Amino acid sequence: MEVSKDTIVGDLVAQDYRVASVFKQQGIDFCCNGNRSIAEVCAEDNIAIDPLIDALKEVAQNKGGSNIDYASWPLDLLADYIEKTHHRYVETKSREIMPFLEKIVRVHGERHPELAKVEQLFKDSVGELSRHMKKEELMLFPAIRKMVQAKLTNTKSEAPFGSISGPINVMMEEHDTEGERFREISKLTNHFTVPADGCNTYKITLLMLHEFEEDLHLHIHLENNILFPKSIAMEKQMAQ
């Protein structure tokens, strides 16, 4: 796998998700802002480019570890996977996290007033994600599946809303909003660090929030960097 200063971050992660760990260590957003080159992110975030490229190459060349090649999956399978894995994760984990957040705000909120803001940000995110996922499940993903089937059977397929690029652009804008919310949560919690006076419930809550963020990063990456661009490309190919 070639890695250079001109390599697009999202494309690199799409080829090998293991390199995401390197970007995470440097605080580089590879999902919502994955359309930037390595040179661009290094210039914007004041990161030394050569050590970063060396670290990326080292991970990419390591044959150990697991790397699921999501980019090779059929688009309808990838849409099914996102819906059944990541959409369900958001639904189930958000219900688990909310009571924990409410408890630590009640117990620790006076000494840590930032927790109330974290709780509100998470509530807002869960509400928006719920509406966002329904739009994907009821409109966009069915259109992608229909398009894949049409290609297999060499028939025509037209979505009721016109080109799929329209709703995809909306979905990507909404991804940006949720990415920003979780960047704020991370900042408020000092990157999910438990304070000295934090109890076990505090620790568990931050661990769950961090896990939620990690899953959301993969969730958005699969859509922004693989499912969406490949769907747009397929639509254009079929139109020709």
C-alpha positions in Angstrom: 0.0 0.0 0.0 1.5 3.3 -1.1 1.7 6.1 1.5 2.8 9.6 0.5 2.1 13.2 1.4 -0.6 13.3 -1.3 -2.4 10.2 0.0 -6.0 11.0 1.1 -6.5 10.1 4.7 -10.0 8.6 4.3 -8.8 6.5 1.3 -5.9 5.1 3.3 -8.1 4.1 6.2 -10.6 2.5 3.7 -7.8 0.4 2.4 -6.5 -0.7 5.8 -8.5 0.3 8.9 -5.5 -0.6 11.2 -3.8 2.7 10.2 -6.7 4.5 11.9 -4.9 4.0 15.2 -2.0 6.1 14.0 -4.4 9.0 13.1 -6.2 8.7 16.4 -2.9 9.0 18.3 -2.2 12.3 16.5 -5.8 13.5 16.9 -6.4 13.4 13.1 -10.1 13.1 12.1 -10.2 10.4 9.4 -13.9 10.0 9.2 -15.8 13.3 9.0 -12.7 15.1 7.5 -11.2 12.2 5.7 -11.1 13.9 2.4 -7.8 15.8 3.2 -4.3 14.7 2.2 -1.7 13.8 4.7 0.2 16.9 3.7 -2.9 19.0 4.4 -3.6 17.5 7.9 0.0 17.9 8.9 0.0 21.5 7.9 -3.3 22.3 9.6 -2.5 20.4 12.8 1.3 21.3 12.9 2.3 17.6 12.8 5.7 16.4 11.5 4.9 14.7 8.2 7.8 12.2 7.8 7.4 10.5 11.2 3.7 10.2 10.5 4.2 8.6 7.1 6.8 6.2 8.6 4.3 5.2 11.3 1.6 4.6 8.7 3.9 2.5 6.6 4.9 0.4 9.6 1.3 -0.4 10.5 0.4 -1.1 6.9 3.3 -3.4 6.3 2.7 -5.4 9.5 1.0 -8.6 8.5 -0.3 -9.3 12.0 -3.6 -8.1 13.4 -7.0 -8.2 11.8 -8.0 -6.0 9.0 -11.5 -6.4 7.5 -11.5 -5.3 3.9 -14.8 -3.4 4.0 -13.9 -1.7 0.7 -14.2 -5.1 -1.2 -17.7 -5.8 0.1 -20.8 -5.5 -2.1 -22.5 -2.2 -1.3 -25.8 -3.8 -0.3 -23.9 -6.1 2.2 -22.0 -3.1 3.6 -25.3 -1.2 4.0 -26.8 -4.2 5.8 -23.7 -4.5 8.1 -23.8 -0.8 9.0 -27.5 -1.0 9.8 -27.4 -4.2 11.8 -24.1 -3.5 13.6 -23.6 0.2 14.1 -27.2 1.5 14.0 -28.1 -1.2 16.6 -25.1 -0.3 18.6 -26.2 3.4 18.8 -29.7 2.4 19.8 -28.7 -0.1 22.6 -25.6 1.7 24.0 -27.3 5.1 24.2 -29.9 3.6 26.5 -27.2 2.1 28.7 -25.1 5.3 28.9 -27.9 7.8 29.7 -28.6 6.5 33.3 -24.9 6.5 34.1 -24.5 10.0 32.8 -27.5 11.2 34.8 -26.0 9.6 38.0 -22.5 11.1 37.7 -24.1 14.6 37.0 -26.2 14.2 40.1 -23.3 13.0 42.3 -20.3 14.8 40.8 -21.9 17.7 39.0 -21.2 20.3 41.7 -17.5 19.7 41.6 -17.5 19.0 37.8 -20.0 21.3 36.2 -18.7 20.3 32.7 -20.6 17.0 33.2 -24.0 18.7 32.7 -22.7 20.0 29.3 -21.4 16.5 28.4 -24.8 15.0 29.3 -26.7 17.6 27.1 -24.3 17.1 24.2 -24.8 13.3 24.4 -28.6 13.6 24.5 -28.5 15.9 21.5 -26.3 13.5 19.6 -28.5 10.5 20.4 -31.6 12.3 19.3 -30.1 13.5 16.0 -28.4 10.1 15.3 -31.8 8.4 15.8 -33.4 10.7 13.1 -30.4 10.4 10.9 -30.3 6.6 11.0 -34.0 6.4 10.2 -33.5 8.5 7.0 -30.8 6.1 6.0 -32.8 3.0 6.8 -36.0 4.1 5.2 -34.7 6.1 2.2 -31.0 6.0 1.3 -30.0 2.4 2.1 -33.1 0.9 0.3 -32.1 3.0 -2.8 -28.6 1.7 -2.7 -29.8 -1.9 -2.4 -32.2 -1.4 -5.3 -29.4 0.1 -7.4 -27.1 -2.9 -6.7 -29.9 -5.3 -7.6 -30.6 -3.3 -10.8 -26.9 -3.6 -11.8 -26.9 -7.3 -11.2 -30.0 -7.8 -13.3 -29.0 -5.2 -15.9 -32.2 -3.2 -15.4 -32.9 0.5 -14.6 -33.2 1.8 -11.1 -34.3 5.3 -10.2 -34.7 6.5 -6.6 -37.9 8.5 -5.8 -35.7 11.4 -4.6 -33.6 11.6 -7.8 -29.8 11.2 -7.6 -28.5 9.5 -4.4 -25.8 12.2 -4.2 -28.5 14.6 -2.7 -29.3 12.6 0.4 -25.7 11.5 0.7 -24.6 15.1 1.0 -27.1 15.7 3.7 -26.0 12.6 5.6 -22.3 13.7 5.4 -23.2 17.2 6.8 -25.0 15.5 9.7 -22.0 13.3 10.3 -19.9 16.5 10.6 -22.2 17.8 13.2 -22.0 14.6 15.3 -18.2 14.5 14.9 -18.0 18.0 16.3 -20.3 17.1 19.2 -18.0 14.3 20.2 -14.9 16.4 19.8 -16.5 18.7 22.4 -17.3 15.8 24.7 -13.7 14.6 24.4 -12.4 18.1 25.2 -14.7 18.6 28.2 -13.7 15.2 29.7 -10.0 15.7 29.0 -10.1 13.0 26.5 -12.2 10.7 28.7 -9.8 10.9 31.6 -11.3 10.1 35.1 -10.5 12.9 37.6 -8.8 12.0 40.9 -12.1 12.2 42.8 -14.0 10.1 40.2 -15.8 7.0 41.4 -16.1 3.6 39.6 -19.4 4.8 38.1 -17.6 7.9 36.7 -14.9 5.6 35.3 -17.4 3.3 33.7 -19.3 6.1 32.2 -16.3 7.7 30.5 -15.2 4.3 29.2 -18.6 3.8 27.6 -18.6 7.2 26.1 -15.1 6.6 24.7 -16.2 3.3 23.2 -19.3 5.0 21.8 -17.1 7.6 20.1 -14.8 4.9 18.7 -17.7 3.0 17.2 -19.1 6.2 15.8 -15.8 6.9 14.1 -15.8 3.5 12.4 -19.5 3.9 11.6 -19.0 7.3 9.9 -15.8 6.1 8.2 -17.6 3.2 6.5 -20.2 5.5 5.1 -18.2 8.6 4.2 -15.1 6.9 2.8 -16.5 3.7 1.4 -20.3 3.3 1.0 -21.2 6.8 -0.1 -18.4 7.4 -2.7 -18.8 3.9 -4.1 -22.6 4.3 -4.4 -22.2 7.6 -6.2 -19.7 6.0 -8.6 -22.0 3.1 -9.3 -24.9 5.5 -10.0 -22.7 7.4 -12.5 -21.5 4.2 -14.1 -25.0 2.9 -14.6 -26.2 6.2 -16.0 -23.6 5.8 -18.8 
